[in-house]
Amino acid sequence: MLQIEIDAGSGFCFGVTTAIRKAEEELAKGGTLYCLGDIVHNGMEVERLHEQGLVTITHDELRELHNVKVLLRAHGEPPETYELARRNNIEIIDATCPVVLQLQKRIKKQFDESNAQIVIFGKPGHAEVLGLVGQTGGEAIVIANFDDVRKLDFTRDIYLYSQTTKSLDEFHRIISYIQEHIAPTAVFKSFDTICRQVANRMPNIAAFAARHDLILFVCGRKSSNGRVLFNECKSVNANSYQIERAEEIDMQWIEGVRSIGICGATSTPKWLMEECRDHILRFAK
């Protein structure tokens, strides 16, 4: 008998859930609602909201808009986006995650009060990171991984922050390296700004992957959080596959399998994981 379990810990994080709820509430009022960038890194969910009337736009397109409503997604935005909205009489529906918003304020305050190197451990070009760097007028240094830490100036003060969805283990490795190399005359401070709702998924999803014969990791291709979590699944269970939708499931994967685990990223809707389960049950022999 084939057993299929959907990971209870997978699915939207608090910030994404709030952003989607705000979008749905605004769309229910009628009229056009624009969203600056994909509301979530999941094509299926973006499509669902598009059918309800949500229009995804780029920053270039935002500049041409006037007198409209624009939703800012959970990732957050730099100060210039708010300034542009003010100039163009755009009503902002701000769905920035509270964790990200708090981090933006901390970085801005620190930047305004000192001339230390503001360092952000994060993915260059990621929406959240762009919003964080924007708090420093573009002066913050972004390090993508442990190897990048060597480019810092260890004779100057360093204040280290992290994108909310990065790996805790790698963050601690970076802290240790800086502590070992910082000049005696320089100050080093690190601020653990990683979201625990996301960080805790790493050990939980590893345990989930270990107890199944096959893992289907449902996730949009753009999700950096999804990439990290899928790699964790793969390291624990080699029989793990990343898919974006039910139609990508190869039924040959199912042959001889007794137990299937379905899980996903913080940007993966529950309904999509359920669709994958139903697809397997419909076609499994």
C-alpha positions as CSV (number, residue, x, y, z in Angstrom):
1,M,0.0,0.0,0.0
2,L,1.5,3.3,-1.1
3,Q,1.8,5.9,1.7
4,I,2.0,9.6,0.9
5,E,2.7,12.2,3.6
6,I,2.7,16.0,3.0
7,D,5.1,17.8,5.3
8,A,3.1,19.8,7.9
9,G,6.0,22.2,8.3
10,S,6.3,23.1,4.6
11,G,4.3,25.9,2.8
12,F,4.1,29.6,3.1
13,C,5.9,31.4,5.9
14,F,4.1,34.1,7.9
15,G,5.3,36.9,5.7
16,V,4.2,35.3,2.4
17,T,0.8,34.3,3.9
18,T,0.2,37.9,5.0
19,A,1.2,39.3,1.6
20,I,-1.2,37.0,-0.2
21,R,-4.0,37.8,2.2
22,K,-3.5,41.5,1.7
23,A,-3.5,41.0,-2.1
24,E,-6.7,39.0,-1.9
25,E,-8.4,41.5,0.3
26,E,-7.6,44.4,-2.1
27,L,-8.6,42.4,-5.2
28,A,-12.0,41.6,-3.6
29,K,-12.7,45.4,-3.5
30,G,-12.4,45.5,-7.3
31,G,-10.2,47.7,-9.4
32,T,-6.7,47.0,-10.6
33,L,-4.0,46.0,-8.1
34,Y,-0.3,46.0,-9.2
35,C,2.4,44.0,-7.5
36,L,6.0,45.0,-7.7
37,G,7.7,41.8,-8.7
38,D,6.3,38.3,-8.3
39,I,4.3,38.2,-5.0
40,V,5.9,34.9,-4.3
41,H,8.6,32.8,-6.1
42,N,6.0,30.2,-7.3
43,G,4.6,30.4,-10.8
44,M,1.5,28.5,-10.0
45,E,0.5,30.8,-7.1
46,V,1.3,33.9,-9.2
47,E,-0.9,32.5,-12.0
48,R,-3.8,31.9,-9.5
49,L,-3.6,35.5,-8.2
50,H,-3.2,36.8,-11.8
51,E,-6.6,35.2,-12.6
52,Q,-8.1,37.2,-9.7
53,G,-6.7,40.4,-11.3
54,L,-3.3,40.9,-9.8
55,V,-0.9,42.5,-12.3
56,T,2.8,41.9,-11.8
57,I,5.1,44.8,-12.8
58,T,8.8,45.6,-12.9
59,H,10.5,48.6,-11.3
60,D,10.8,50.2,-14.8
61,E,7.0,49.9,-15.3
62,L,6.4,51.3,-11.8
63,R,8.0,54.6,-13.0
64,E,5.4,55.0,-15.7
65,L,2.4,54.5,-13.3
66,H,0.4,57.2,-11.6
67,N,-2.6,57.3,-9.3
68,V,-2.8,53.5,-8.9
69,K,-2.5,50.9,-6.1
70,V,0.7,48.9,-5.8
71,L,1.4,46.1,-3.4
72,L,4.9,45.6,-2.0
73,R,5.6,42.0,-1.4
74,A,7.1,40.4,1.7
75,H,10.7,40.8,0.5
76,G,10.6,44.6,1.1
77,E,11.8,47.6,-0.9
78,P,14.6,50.2,-0.7
79,P,13.6,53.8,0.3
80,E,13.7,55.1,-3.3
81,T,10.6,52.9,-4.2
82,Y,8.6,54.7,-1.5
83,E,9.9,58.1,-2.8
84,L,8.9,57.2,-6.4
85,A,5.4,56.2,-5.2
86,R,5.0,59.5,-3.4
87,R,6.0,61.5,-6.5
88,N,3.6,59.5,-8.7
89,N,0.7,59.5,-6.3
90,I,0.8,55.7,-6.0
91,E,-1.0,54.2,-3.0
92,I,1.3,51.6,-1.4
93,I,-0.2,48.4,0.0
94,D,2.8,47.5,2.1
95,A,3.1,43.7,2.7
96,T,6.8,43.8,3.8
97,C,7.4,41.0,6.2
98,P,7.7,42.4,9.8
99,V,11.0,40.5,10.2
100,V,12.4,42.1,7.1
101,L,11.1,45.6,8.0
102,Q,12.7,45.4,11.4
103,L,16.0,44.4,9.8
104,Q,15.8,47.3,7.4
105,K,15.4,49.7,10.3
106,R,18.3,48.3,12.2
107,I,20.6,48.5,9.2
108,K,19.6,52.1,8.4
109,K,20.1,53.2,12.0
110,Q,23.5,51.6,12.2
111,F,24.6,53.1,8.9
112,D,23.4,56.6,10.0
113,E,25.3,56.3,13.3
114,S,28.7,54.9,12.3
115,N,31.2,54.6,9.4
116,A,31.7,50.9,9.9
117,Q,31.5,48.5,7.0
118,I,27.9,47.3,6.8
119,V,28.1,43.7,5.6
120,I,25.1,41.7,4.5
121,F,25.3,37.9,4.1
122,G,22.8,37.3,1.3
123,K,22.1,36.6,-2.4
124,P,23.3,39.5,-4.6
125,G,20.3,40.9,-6.6
126,H,17.7,39.2,-4.4
127,A,14.7,41.5,-3.7
128,E,15.2,41.4,0.1
129,V,18.9,42.1,-0.2
130,L,18.3,45.1,-2.6
131,G,15.9,46.5,0.0
132,L,18.5,46.1,2.7
133,V,21.4,47.6,0.7
134,G,19.0,50.5,-0.1
135,Q,19.0,51.5,3.5
136,T,22.7,52.4,3.2
137,G,22.4,54.3,-0.1
138,G,24.0,51.3,-1.9
139,E,27.1,51.3,0.3
140,A,26.6,48.0,2.1
141,I,28.8,45.1,1.1
142,V,27.0,41.9,0.1
143,I,28.7,38.6,0.6
144,A,27.0,35.6,-1.1
145,N,28.9,32.8,0.7
146,F,31.8,32.0,3.1
147,D,34.5,32.5,0.4
148,D,33.4,36.1,-0.2
149,V,34.3,37.1,3.4
150,R,38.0,37.5,2.4
151,K,37.2,40.6,0.4
152,L,36.4,42.6,3.6
153,D,38.7,45.1,5.1
154,F,39.7,43.6,8.4
155,T,41.4,46.9,9.6
156,R,38.0,48.6,9.6
157,D,34.9,48.1,11.9
158,I,32.6,45.4,10.5
159,Y,28.9,45.1,11.4
160,L,27.5,41.9,10.0
161,Y,23.8,41.2,9.2
162,S,22.1,38.4,7.3
163,Q,19.3,38.0,4.7
164,T,16.5,36.5,6.7
165,T,16.4,33.2,4.8
166,K,20.1,32.3,4.8
167,S,21.8,29.3,6.3
168,L,22.6,29.6,10.1
169,D,25.6,27.3,9.8
170,E,27.2,29.3,7.1
171,F,26.5,32.5,8.9
172,H,28.3,31.2,12.0
173,R,31.3,30.1,9.9
174,I,31.5,33.7,8.5
175,I,31.3,35.1,12.1
176,S,34.2,32.8,13.2
177,Y,36.4,33.8,10.3
178,I,35.9,37.5,10.9
179,Q,36.6,37.1,14.6
180,E,39.9,35.3,13.8
181,H,41.0,38.0,11.3
182,I,39.7,41.3,12.5
183,A,42.4,43.8,13.5
184,P,42.8,44.4,17.3
185,T,42.0,48.1,16.6
186,A,38.8,47.3,14.8
187,V,35.3,46.5,16.2
188,F,33.3,43.5,14.9
189,K,29.6,43.0,15.7
190,S,27.3,40.4,14.3
191,F,23.5,40.4,14.4
192,D,21.7,37.2,13.9
193,T,18.8,38.3,11.7
194,I,17.9,35.0,10.2
195,C,14.2,34.2,10.5
196,R,13.8,31.2,12.8
197,Q,10.6,30.1,11.1
198,V,12.7,29.5,8.0
199,A,15.9,28.4,9.7
200,N,14.1,25.7,11.7
201,R,12.9,24.1,8.5
202,M,16.4,22.8,7.7
203,P,16.6,20.2,10.5
204,N,12.9,19.4,10.3
205,I,12.9,18.8,6.5
206,A,16.0,16.7,6.8
207,A,14.2,14.4,9.3
208,F,11.2,14.3,7.0
209,A,13.3,13.4,4.0
210,A,15.0,10.6,5.9
211,R,11.8,8.7,6.7
212,H,10.5,8.3,3.1
213,D,11.6,6.2,0.1
214,L,11.0,9.1,-2.3
215,I,10.9,12.8,-1.8
216,L,9.0,15.2,-4.1
217,F,10.1,18.8,-3.4
218,V,7.5,21.2,-4.8
219,C,9.0,24.6,-5.5
220,G,9.3,27.5,-8.0
221,R,12.5,27.6,-9.8
222,K,13.2,31.2,-8.6
223,S,13.1,30.4,-4.9
224,S,16.5,30.7,-3.3
225,N,15.0,29.3,0.0
226,G,13.7,26.4,-2.0
227,R,17.1,25.6,-3.5
228,V,18.7,25.4,0.0
229,L,15.9,23.2,1.4
230,F,15.9,20.9,-1.7
231,N,19.7,20.4,-1.4
232,E,19.2,19.5,2.3
233,C,16.6,16.9,1.2
234,K,18.9,15.6,-1.5
235,S,21.8,15.3,1.0
236,V,19.7,13.1,3.3
237,N,17.7,11.2,0.6
238,A,19.3,10.7,-2.8
239,N,15.9,9.8,-4.2
240,S,14.7,13.4,-4.1
241,Y,13.3,15.3,-7.0
242,Q,12.5,19.0,-7.4
243,I,9.3,19.7,-9.3
244,E,7.2,22.9,-9.9
245,R,3.9,21.2,-10.6
246,A,2.1,17.8,-10.6
247,E,2.6,17.3,-14.3
248,E,6.3,17.1,-13.9
249,I,6.1,13.9,-11.8
250,D,7.5,11.0,-13.7
251,M,5.5,8.0,-12.6
252,Q,8.5,5.8,-13.1
253,W,9.9,7.4,-10.0
254,I,7.0,5.8,-8.1
255,E,7.8,2.2,-9.1
256,G,8.7,0.0,-6.2
257,V,8.2,2.8,-3.7
258,R,6.2,2.3,-0.6
259,S,6.5,5.7,1.0
260,I,6.5,9.2,-0.6
261,G,7.1,12.5,1.2
262,I,5.9,15.7,-0.4
263,C,7.4,18.9,0.9
264,G,8.3,22.4,-0.3
265,A,9.7,25.9,0.3
266,T,8.4,28.9,2.2
267,S,6.9,30.0,-1.2
268,T,5.1,26.7,-1.9
269,P,1.3,26.8,-1.4
270,K,-0.3,23.9,0.4
271,W,-2.8,23.4,-2.4
272,L,0.0,22.7,-4.8
273,M,1.5,20.0,-2.7
274,E,-2.0,18.5,-2.3
275,E,-2.4,18.6,-6.1
276,C,0.8,16.6,-6.4
277,R,-0.5,14.0,-3.9
278,D,-3.8,13.7,-5.8
279,H,-2.0,13.3,-9.1
280,I,0.0,10.4,-7.8
281,L,-3.0,8.7,-6.3
282,R,-4.9,9.1,-9.6
283,F,-2.2,7.5,-11.8
284,A,-0.3,5.2,-9.5
285,K,-0.9,1.5,-10.4
